[in-house]
Amino acid sequence: MRVLAVILIGLQLGFASAAGAGPLEEATAAERRDDCQTAVKLYQELATQGVARAFSRLGYFSSIGYCAKRDWREAANWYSKAADAGDQEAVASLSHIGRN
């Protein structure tokens, strides 16, 4: 009986967290299922709000040509914005642009 109660509570919490997913989580989920149109749209919306992770993901997309045309300048632009917003990984990514 206890096991069943724990399972039911776990399921309820799982559904509650999925239902309460924010735009960043939705963008990440879209990216994971290769829904480029949705992922880019959501990341761009988040970028207008100054979300560092959105800048970084858009930079990544541009740097490797995923969901966007491969464009080093565009990648550098997005990574610079992410770095300015405090994303330390973006700083490292900027130093590697054009090396692949």
Contact map, one row per residue, 1 for C-alpha under 8 A:
1111100000000000000000000000000000000000000000000000000000000000000000000000000000000000000000000000
1111110000000000000000000000000000000000000000000000000000000000000000000000000000000000000000000000
1111111000000000000000000000000000000000000000000000000000000000000000000000000000000000000000000000
1111111100000000000000000000000000000000000000000000000000000000000000000000000000000000000000000000
1111111110000000000000000000000000000000000000000000000000000000000000000000000000000000000000000000
0111111111000000000000000000000000000000000000000000000000000000000000000000000000000000000000000000
0011111111100000000000000000000000000000000000000000000000000000000000000000000000000000000000000000
0001111111110000000000000000000000000000000000000000000000000000000000000000000000000000000000000000
0000111111111000000000000000000000000000000000000000000000000000000000000000000000000000000000000000
0000011111111100000000000000000000000000000000000000000000000000000000000000000000000000000000000000
0000001111111110000000000000000000000000000000000000000000000000000000000000000000000000000000000000
0000000111111111000000000000000000000000000000000000000000000000000000000000000000000000000000000000
0000000011111111100000000000000000000000000000000000000000000000000000000000000000000000000000000000
0000000001111111110000000000000000000000000000000000000000000000000000000000000000000000000000000000
0000000000111111111000000000000000000000000000000000000000000000000000000000000000000000000000000000
0000000000011111111100000000000000000000000000000000000000000000000000000000000000000000000000000000
0000000000001111111110000000000000000000000000000000000000000000000000000000000000000000000000000000
0000000000000111111110000000000000000000000000000000000000000000000000000000000000000000000000000000
0000000000000011111110000000000000000000000000000000000000000000000000000000000000000000000000000000
0000000000000001111111000000000000000000000000000000000000000000000000000000000000000000000000000000
0000000000000000111111111100000000000000000000000000000000000000000000000000000000000000000000000000
0000000000000000000111111100000000000000000000000000000000000000000000000000000000000000000000000000
0000000000000000000011111110000000000000010001000000000000000000000000000000000000000000000000000000
0000000000000000000011111111000000000000011001000000010000000000000000000000000000000000000000000000
0000000000000000000011111111100000000000000000000000000000000000000000000000000000000000000000000000
0000000000000000000011111111110000000010010000000000000000000000000000000000000000000000000000000000
0000000000000000000000111111111000000111011000000000000000000000000000000000000000000000000000000000
0000000000000000000000011111111100000010000000000000000000000000000000000000000000000000000000000000
0000000000000000000000001111111110000010000000000000000000000000000000000000000000000000000000000000
0000000000000000000000000111111111110110000000000000000000000000000000000000000000000000000000000000
0000000000000000000000000011111111110110000000000000000000000000000000000000000000000000000000000000
0000000000000000000000000001111111100000000000000000000000000000000000000000000000000000000000000000
0000000000000000000000000000111111100000000000000000000000000000000000000000000000000000000000000000
0000000000000000000000000000011111110000000000000000000000000000000000000000000000000000000000000000
0000000000000000000000000000011111111110000000000000000000000000000000000000000000000000000000000000
0000000000000000000000000000011001111111000000000000000000000000001000000000000000000000000000000000
0000000000000000000000000000000000111111100000000000000000000000001000000000000000000000000000000000
0000000000000000000000000010011000111111110000000000000000000000000000000000000000000000000000000000
0000000000000000000000000111111000111111111000000000000000000000000000000000000000000000000000000000
0000000000000000000000000010000000011111111100000000000001000000001000000000000000000000000000000000
0000000000000000000000000000000000001111111110000000000000000000000000000000000000000000000000000000
0000000000000000000000110110000000000111111111000000000000000000000000000000000000000000000000000000
0000000000000000000000010010000000000011111111100000011011000000000000000000000000000000000000000000
0000000000000000000000000000000000000001111111110000011001000000000000000000000000000000000000000000
0000000000000000000000000000000000000000111111111000000000000000000000000000000000000000000000000000
0000000000000000000000110000000000000000011111111110010000000000000000000000000000000000000000000000
0000000000000000000000000000000000000000001111111111011000000000000000000000000000000000000000000000
0000000000000000000000000000000000000000000111111110000000000000000000000000000000000000000000000000
0000000000000000000000000000000000000000000011111110000000000000000000000000000000000000000000000000
0000000000000000000000000000000000000000000001111111001000000000000000000000000000001000000000000000
0000000000000000000000000000000000000000000001111111111000000000000000000000000001001000000000000000
0000000000000000000000000000000000000000000000100111111100000000000000000000000011101110000000000000
0000000000000000000000000000000000000000000000000011111110000000000000000000000001000010000000000000
0000000000000000000000010000000000000000001101100011111111000000000000000000000001000000000000000000
0000000000000000000000000000000000000000001100100111111111100000000000000000011011000000000000000000
0000000000000000000000000000000000000000000000000001111111110000000000000000011011000010010000000000
0000000000000000000000000000000000000000001000000000111111111000000000000000000000000000000000000000
0000000000000000000000000000000000000001001100000000011111111100000000000010010000000000000000000000
0000000000000000000000000000000000000000000000000000001111111110000000000111111000000000000000000000
0000000000000000000000000000000000000000000000000000000111111111010000000010001000000000000000000000
0000000000000000000000000000000000000000000000000000000011111111111101000010000000000000000000000000
0000000000000000000000000000000000000000000000000000000001111111111111110110000000000000000000000000
0000000000000000000000000000000000000000000000000000000000111111110001110110000000000000000000001000
0000000000000000000000000000000000000000000000000000000000011111110001000000000000000000000000000000
0000000000000000000000000000000000000000000000000000000000001111111111100000000000000000000000000000
0000000000000000000000000000000000000000000000000000000000011111111111000000000000000000000000000000
0000000000000000000000000000000000011001000000000000000000001100111110000000000000000000000000000000
0000000000000000000000000000000000000000000000000000000000001100111111000000000000000000000000000000
0000000000000000000000000000000000000000000000000000000000000100111111100000000000000000000000000000
0000000000000000000000000000000000000000000000000000000000001111110111110000000000000000000000000000
0000000000000000000000000000000000000000000000000000000000000110100011111110000000000000000000000000
0000000000000000000000000000000000000000000000000000000000000110000001111111000000000000000000001100
0000000000000000000000000000000000000000000000000000000000000000000000111111100000000000000000000000
0000000000000000000000000000000000000000000000000000000000100110000000111111110000000000000000000000
0000000000000000000000000000000000000000000000000000000001111110000000111111111000000000000000001000
0000000000000000000000000000000000000000000000000000000000100000000000011111111100000000000001001000
0000000000000000000000000000000000000000000000000000000000100000000000001111111110000000000000000000
0000000000000000000000000000000000000000000000000000001101100000000000000111111111000000000000000000
0000000000000000000000000000000000000000000000000000001100110000000000000011111111100000011011000000
0000000000000000000000000000000000000000000000000000000000000000000000000001111111110000011001000000
0000000000000000000000000000000000000000000000000001001100000000000000000000111111111000000000000000
0000000000000000000000000000000000000000000000000011111100000000000000000000011111111110010000000000
0000000000000000000000000000000000000000000000000001000000000000000000000000001111111111111000000000
0000000000000000000000000000000000000000000000000000000000000000000000000000000111111110000000000000
0000000000000000000000000000000000000000000000000111000000000000000000000000000011111110000000000000
0000000000000000000000000000000000000000000000000001000000000000000000000000000001111111000000000000
0000000000000000000000000000000000000000000000000001100100000000000000000000000001111111111000000000
0000000000000000000000000000000000000000000000000000000000000000000000000000000000100111111100000000
0000000000000000000000000000000000000000000000000000000000000000000000000000000000100011111110000000
0000000000000000000000000000000000000000000000000000000100000000000000000000001101100011111111000000
0000000000000000000000000000000000000000000000000000000000000000000000000000001100100011111111100000
0000000000000000000000000000000000000000000000000000000000000000000000000000000000000001111111110000
0000000000000000000000000000000000000000000000000000000000000000000000000000001000000000111111111000
0000000000000000000000000000000000000000000000000000000000000000000000000001001100000000011111111000
0000000000000000000000000000000000000000000000000000000000000000000000000000000000000000001111111000
0000000000000000000000000000000000000000000000000000000000000000000000000000000000000000000111111111
0000000000000000000000000000000000000000000000000000000000000010000000010011000000000000000011111111
0000000000000000000000000000000000000000000000000000000000000000000000010000000000000000000000011111
0000000000000000000000000000000000000000000000000000000000000000000000000000000000000000000000011111
0000000000000000000000000000000000000000000000000000000000000000000000000000000000000000000000011111
